[in-house]
Amino acid sequence: MLKVEHLTKVYEGGVLALDDVSFEVPEGEFLAVIGLSGSGKSTLLRCINRLIEPTDGRITWNGVDITAATQDEMRRIRRRIGMVFQHFNLVHRSTVLTNVLAGRLGYTTPAASIINRFAAADVSKAQETLELVGIADKVNNRADELSGGQQQRVGIARALMQDPEMILADEPVASLDPVLAHSIMQYLDVIQKRGVTVLCSLHFLDLVQQYAERAIALNEGKLMFDGAPEAIDDARFKDIYGQEAERIG
């Protein structure tokens, strides 16, 4: 169980990104985080694994207080939290295999990680993971030789190498066309059906309604909605996206 309690984030200059946000996520749920750009979605996800430090509030996961954890404790916690980024965050000049193996860095010694030495079992696992996301034939390609959709699949494979119990996907399809967006969402759906908790920030309601079991919505850092995606009627849609917003389709 993930519990977010009264989470607040104020950036330098007084910019309020999250305003007293509270919600819970049961183990194994697919939760969509929706809202306009700048609503606080990315800040929320990055506070959960403390890539961004919260200003106030508490985050607990399976009884462990993430907000109070030391850096050594966070290193161990992050082993179990995979992260998928909008812009992929790959090392472009490195091979697909090397990028995927980066997901094991939290499990290797510092000396081994510096020289990219990985156990044979990790290399085998990386190859199997690339087969899962359908790009095993690209294992020796440089990352910058791949299409956007292929690069995002490398990002998912890297997250899976951590043997995660939870994945935070920060706008994973925002840079992709609709056809590729669905292919990436299908991989996240398969992962969630294996028992992994997935928190995924998204813009488009059609994706939310097709893949998420539940949605929360942010507007200017405030929690505006928490419930089934099908319950987002026209009135709630306006609350989340603004009175000038119109549904597409």
C-alpha positions as a Markdown table, in Angstrom:
| # | Residue | x | y | z |
|---|---|---|---|---|
| 1 | Met | 0.0 | 0.0 | 0.0 |
| 2 | Leu | 1.2 | 3.4 | -1.0 |
| 3 | Lys | -0.1 | 6.3 | 1.2 |
| 4 | Val | 0.4 | 10.0 | 0.3 |
| 5 | Glu | -0.7 | 12.2 | 3.1 |
| 6 | His | -1.0 | 16.0 | 2.9 |
| 7 | Leu | 1.8 | 16.2 | 0.3 |
| 8 | Thr | 3.0 | 19.8 | -0.5 |
| 9 | Lys | 5.8 | 21.0 | -2.7 |
| 10 | Val | 6.8 | 24.6 | -3.0 |
| 11 | Tyr | 9.6 | 25.4 | -5.4 |
| 12 | Glu | 12.0 | 28.3 | -5.1 |
| 13 | Gly | 10.3 | 31.6 | -5.7 |
| 14 | Gly | 7.2 | 30.4 | -4.0 |
| 15 | Val | 5.7 | 28.3 | -6.8 |
| 16 | Leu | 3.2 | 25.9 | -5.3 |
| 17 | Ala | 3.4 | 22.7 | -7.3 |
| 18 | Leu | 1.5 | 20.4 | -4.9 |
| 19 | Asp | -1.1 | 21.6 | -2.4 |
| 20 | Asp | -2.0 | 19.2 | 0.5 |
| 21 | Val | -2.5 | 16.2 | -1.7 |
| 22 | Ser | -3.6 | 12.9 | -0.1 |
| 23 | Phe | -4.6 | 9.5 | -1.6 |
| 24 | Glu | -3.8 | 5.8 | -1.2 |
| 25 | Val | -2.8 | 3.2 | -3.9 |
| 26 | Pro | -3.4 | -0.5 | -3.1 |
| 27 | Glu | -0.8 | -3.0 | -4.1 |
| 28 | Gly | -1.1 | -4.0 | -7.8 |
| 29 | Glu | -3.3 | -1.2 | -8.9 |
| 30 | Phe | -3.0 | 0.8 | -12.2 |
| 31 | Leu | -3.5 | 4.4 | -11.2 |
| 32 | Ala | -3.6 | 7.2 | -13.8 |
| 33 | Val | -2.5 | 10.7 | -12.7 |
| 34 | Ile | -4.2 | 13.2 | -15.0 |
| 35 | Gly | -4.3 | 17.0 | -15.5 |
| 36 | Leu | -3.0 | 19.8 | -17.6 |
| 37 | Ser | 0.8 | 20.5 | -18.1 |
| 38 | Gly | 2.0 | 22.2 | -15.0 |
| 39 | Ser | -0.8 | 20.7 | -12.8 |
| 40 | Gly | 1.8 | 18.9 | -10.6 |
| 41 | Lys | 1.7 | 15.4 | -12.1 |
| 42 | Ser | 5.5 | 15.0 | -12.6 |
| 43 | Thr | 6.3 | 16.6 | -9.3 |
| 44 | Leu | 4.0 | 14.1 | -7.5 |
| 45 | Leu | 5.6 | 11.1 | -9.1 |
| 46 | Arg | 9.1 | 12.4 | -8.5 |
| 47 | Cys | 8.3 | 13.1 | -4.8 |
| 48 | Ile | 7.2 | 9.5 | -4.4 |
| 49 | Asn | 10.8 | 8.3 | -5.1 |
| 50 | Arg | 12.3 | 11.5 | -3.8 |
| 51 | Leu | 13.9 | 12.6 | -7.0 |
| 52 | Ile | 12.2 | 15.8 | -5.8 |
| 53 | Glu | 12.2 | 16.5 | -2.1 |
| 54 | Pro | 8.7 | 17.3 | -0.7 |
| 55 | Thr | 8.2 | 20.5 | 1.3 |
| 56 | Asp | 5.7 | 19.0 | 3.7 |
| 57 | Gly | 3.6 | 15.9 | 4.1 |
| 58 | Arg | 4.4 | 12.2 | 4.3 |
| 59 | Ile | 4.7 | 9.3 | 1.9 |
| 60 | Thr | 4.7 | 5.7 | 3.2 |
| 61 | Trp | 5.0 | 2.5 | 1.2 |
| 62 | Asn | 4.3 | -0.8 | 2.8 |
| 63 | Gly | 4.8 | 0.8 | 6.2 |
| 64 | Val | 8.1 | 2.5 | 5.3 |
| 65 | Asp | 8.2 | 6.3 | 5.6 |
| 66 | Ile | 9.9 | 7.3 | 2.4 |
| 67 | Thr | 9.9 | 11.0 | 3.4 |
| 68 | Ala | 12.0 | 10.2 | 6.5 |
| 69 | Ala | 14.4 | 7.7 | 4.8 |
| 70 | Thr | 18.1 | 8.4 | 4.7 |
| 71 | Gln | 20.0 | 8.4 | 1.4 |
| 72 | Asp | 21.3 | 4.9 | 2.0 |
| 73 | Glu | 17.7 | 3.7 | 2.8 |
| 74 | Met | 16.5 | 5.5 | -0.4 |
| 75 | Arg | 19.0 | 3.6 | -2.5 |
| 76 | Arg | 17.5 | 0.4 | -1.3 |
| 77 | Ile | 13.9 | 1.7 | -1.7 |
| 78 | Arg | 14.6 | 2.9 | -5.2 |
| 79 | Arg | 15.7 | -0.6 | -6.2 |
| 80 | Arg | 12.1 | -1.6 | -6.0 |
| 81 | Ile | 10.6 | 1.4 | -7.8 |
| 82 | Gly | 11.1 | 1.6 | -11.5 |
| 83 | Met | 10.9 | 4.9 | -13.3 |
| 84 | Val | 9.9 | 5.5 | -16.9 |
| 85 | Phe | 10.5 | 9.0 | -18.3 |
| 86 | Gln | 8.8 | 11.0 | -21.0 |
| 87 | His | 12.0 | 11.7 | -22.8 |
| 88 | Phe | 13.4 | 8.2 | -22.2 |
| 89 | Asn | 16.6 | 9.2 | -20.3 |
| 90 | Leu | 18.8 | 6.8 | -22.2 |
| 91 | Val | 22.5 | 7.1 | -22.8 |
| 92 | His | 22.4 | 7.7 | -26.5 |
| 93 | Arg | 25.9 | 6.5 | -27.4 |
| 94 | Ser | 25.6 | 3.3 | -25.4 |
| 95 | Thr | 24.0 | 0.1 | -26.7 |
| 96 | Val | 20.5 | -1.0 | -25.9 |
| 97 | Leu | 21.9 | -3.8 | -23.8 |
| 98 | Thr | 24.0 | -1.4 | -21.7 |
| 99 | Asn | 21.0 | 0.9 | -21.2 |
| 100 | Val | 18.8 | -1.9 | -20.0 |
| 101 | Leu | 21.5 | -3.3 | -17.7 |
| 102 | Ala | 21.6 | 0.2 | -16.0 |
| 103 | Gly | 18.5 | -1.0 | -14.2 |
| 104 | Arg | 20.7 | -3.4 | -12.2 |
| 105 | Leu | 23.1 | -0.6 | -10.9 |
| 106 | Gly | 21.3 | -0.5 | -7.6 |
| 107 | Tyr | 22.2 | -4.2 | -7.1 |
| 108 | Thr | 25.9 | -4.1 | -8.0 |
| 109 | Thr | 28.9 | -2.9 | -6.1 |
| 110 | Pro | 30.0 | 0.8 | -6.7 |
| 111 | Ala | 33.3 | -0.4 | -8.3 |
| 112 | Ala | 31.5 | -2.8 | -10.7 |
| 113 | Ser | 28.9 | -0.1 | -11.6 |
| 114 | Ile | 31.6 | 2.3 | -12.6 |
| 115 | Ile | 33.1 | 0.0 | -15.2 |
| 116 | Asn | 29.7 | -1.5 | -16.3 |
| 117 | Arg | 30.5 | -5.0 | -15.2 |
| 118 | Phe | 27.4 | -7.2 | -14.8 |
| 119 | Ala | 26.9 | -10.8 | -13.9 |
| 120 | Ala | 26.1 | -13.2 | -16.7 |
| 121 | Ala | 22.7 | -13.8 | -15.1 |
| 122 | Asp | 22.0 | -10.0 | -15.4 |
| 123 | Val | 22.9 | -10.0 | -19.1 |
| 124 | Ser | 20.7 | -13.0 | -19.7 |
| 125 | Lys | 17.8 | -11.3 | -17.8 |
| 126 | Ala | 18.3 | -8.1 | -19.9 |
| 127 | Gln | 18.0 | -10.1 | -23.1 |
| 128 | Glu | 14.8 | -11.8 | -21.9 |
| 129 | Thr | 13.4 | -8.5 | -20.9 |
| 130 | Leu | 14.1 | -7.1 | -24.3 |
| 131 | Glu | 12.2 | -10.0 | -25.8 |
| 132 | Leu | 9.3 | -9.2 | -23.5 |
| 133 | Val | 9.1 | -5.7 | -25.0 |
| 134 | Gly | 9.6 | -6.9 | -28.5 |
| 135 | Ile | 13.1 | -5.4 | -29.4 |
| 136 | Ala | 15.5 | -8.3 | -28.7 |
| 137 | Asp | 16.8 | -7.8 | -32.2 |
| 138 | Lys | 18.1 | -4.3 | -31.3 |
| 139 | Val | 20.2 | -5.5 | -28.4 |
| 140 | Asn | 23.5 | -4.3 | -29.9 |
| 141 | Asn | 22.2 | -1.1 | -31.5 |
| 142 | Arg | 23.1 | 2.3 | -30.1 |
| 143 | Ala | 20.1 | 3.9 | -28.3 |
| 144 | Asp | 20.1 | 6.9 | -30.7 |
| 145 | Glu | 19.6 | 4.6 | -33.6 |
| 146 | Leu | 16.1 | 3.7 | -32.4 |
| 147 | Ser | 12.7 | 5.3 | -33.0 |
| 148 | Gly | 10.9 | 7.0 | -30.2 |
| 149 | Gly | 8.7 | 4.1 | -29.5 |
| 150 | Gln | 11.6 | 1.7 | -29.5 |
| 151 | Gln | 13.5 | 4.0 | -27.1 |
| 152 | Gln | 10.6 | 4.0 | -24.7 |
| 153 | Arg | 10.5 | 0.2 | -24.8 |
| 154 | Val | 14.2 | 0.3 | -23.7 |
| 155 | Gly | 13.2 | 2.5 | -20.9 |
| 156 | Ile | 10.5 | 0.1 | -19.8 |
| 157 | Ala | 12.9 | -2.8 | -20.0 |
| 158 | Arg | 15.4 | -0.9 | -17.9 |
| 159 | Ala | 12.8 | -0.4 | -15.2 |
| 160 | Leu | 11.8 | -4.1 | -15.3 |
| 161 | Met | 15.5 | -5.0 | -14.7 |
| 162 | Gln | 15.0 | -3.7 | -11.1 |
| 163 | Asp | 12.4 | -6.4 | -10.4 |
| 164 | Pro | 10.2 | -3.5 | -9.3 |
| 165 | Glu | 7.2 | -3.7 | -7.0 |
| 166 | Met | 6.0 | -0.3 | -8.3 |
| 167 | Ile | 6.6 | 1.6 | -11.5 |
| 168 | Leu | 6.3 | 5.4 | -11.9 |
| 169 | Ala | 5.7 | 6.3 | -15.5 |
| 170 | Asp | 6.0 | 10.1 | -16.0 |
| 171 | Glu | 4.1 | 11.0 | -19.3 |
| 172 | Pro | 5.5 | 7.9 | -21.0 |
| 173 | Val | 3.6 | 8.4 | -24.2 |
| 174 | Ala | 3.5 | 12.2 | -24.5 |
| 175 | Ser | 6.3 | 12.2 | -27.2 |
| 176 | Leu | 4.7 | 9.4 | -29.3 |
| 177 | Asp | 1.9 | 9.2 | -31.9 |
| 178 | Pro | -1.4 | 7.6 | -30.9 |
| 179 | Val | -0.6 | 4.2 | -32.4 |
| 180 | Leu | 2.8 | 3.9 | -30.6 |
| 181 | Ala | 1.1 | 5.3 | -27.4 |
| 182 | His | -1.2 | 2.3 | -27.3 |
| 183 | Ser | 1.7 | -0.1 | -27.8 |
| 184 | Ile | 3.6 | 1.4 | -24.8 |
| 185 | Met | 0.5 | 1.4 | -22.6 |
| 186 | Gln | -0.1 | -2.3 | -23.5 |
| 187 | Tyr | 3.3 | -3.1 | -22.1 |
| 188 | Leu | 2.6 | -1.2 | -18.9 |
| 189 | Asp | -0.8 | -3.1 | -18.7 |
| 190 | Val | 1.0 | -6.5 | -19.0 |
| 191 | Ile | 3.4 | -5.4 | -16.2 |
| 192 | Gln | 0.6 | -4.4 | -13.9 |
| 193 | Lys | -1.2 | -7.7 | -14.5 |
| 194 | Arg | 1.9 | -9.4 | -13.1 |
| 195 | Gly | 1.2 | -7.7 | -9.8 |
| 196 | Val | 3.3 | -4.6 | -10.1 |
| 197 | Thr | 1.7 | -1.3 | -8.9 |
| 198 | Val | 1.7 | 1.3 | -11.8 |
| 199 | Leu | 1.3 | 5.0 | -11.4 |
| 200 | Cys | 1.2 | 6.6 | -14.8 |
| 201 | Ser | 0.7 | 10.3 | -15.6 |
| 202 | Leu | -1.3 | 10.9 | -18.8 |
| 203 | His | -3.0 | 13.7 | -20.7 |
| 204 | Phe | -5.5 | 11.8 | -22.8 |
| 205 | Leu | -8.7 | 10.4 | -21.2 |
| 206 | Asp | -9.1 | 7.7 | -23.8 |
| 207 | Leu | -5.9 | 6.1 | -22.6 |
| 208 | Val | -6.9 | 6.6 | -19.0 |
| 209 | Gln | -10.3 | 4.9 | -19.5 |
| 210 | Gln | -8.8 | 2.0 | -21.5 |
| 211 | Tyr | -5.9 | 1.1 | -19.2 |
| 212 | Ala | -6.3 | 2.6 | -15.7 |
| 213 | Glu | -8.4 | 1.1 | -12.9 |
| 214 | Arg | -8.6 | 4.4 | -11.1 |
| 215 | Ala | -7.6 | 8.0 | -11.8 |
| 216 | Ile | -6.7 | 11.0 | -9.7 |
| 217 | Ala | -6.7 | 14.5 | -11.2 |
| 218 | Leu | -4.6 | 17.5 | -10.3 |
| 219 | Asn | -5.3 | 21.1 | -11.1 |
| 220 | Glu | -2.8 | 23.7 | -10.0 |
| 221 | Gly | -1.4 | 21.2 | -7.5 |
| 222 | Lys | -4.8 | 20.4 | -5.9 |
| 223 | Leu | -6.5 | 17.0 | -5.9 |
| 224 | Met | -9.7 | 17.6 | -7.9 |
| 225 | Phe | -10.8 | 14.0 | -8.5 |
| 226 | Asp | -10.2 | 10.5 | -7.2 |
| 227 | Gly | -12.3 | 7.6 | -8.6 |
| 228 | Ala | -13.1 | 5.4 | -11.6 |
| 229 | Pro | -12.1 | 6.9 | -14.9 |
| 230 | Glu | -15.7 | 6.4 | -16.2 |
| 231 | Ala | -16.9 | 8.7 | -13.5 |
| 232 | Ile | -15.2 | 11.7 | -15.2 |
| 233 | Asp | -18.3 | 13.4 | -16.6 |
| 234 | Asp | -18.5 | 16.7 | -18.4 |
| 235 | Ala | -18.7 | 18.7 | -15.2 |
| 236 | Arg | -15.7 | 17.0 | -13.7 |
| 237 | Phe | -13.8 | 17.2 | -17.0 |
| 238 | Lys | -14.2 | 21.0 | -16.8 |
| 239 | Asp | -13.0 | 21.1 | -13.2 |
| 240 | Ile | -9.9 | 19.2 | -14.1 |
| 241 | Tyr | -9.0 | 20.8 | -17.5 |
| 242 | Gly | -10.7 | 24.2 | -17.2 |
| 243 | Gln | -14.0 | 25.7 | -18.5 |
| 244 | Glu | -12.6 | 26.3 | -22.0 |
| 245 | Ala | -11.6 | 22.7 | -22.5 |
| 246 | Glu | -13.5 | 20.4 | -24.8 |
| 247 | Arg | -13.4 | 16.6 | -25.0 |
| 248 | Ile | -11.9 | 15.1 | -28.2 |
| 249 | Gly | -13.9 | 12.3 | -29.8 |
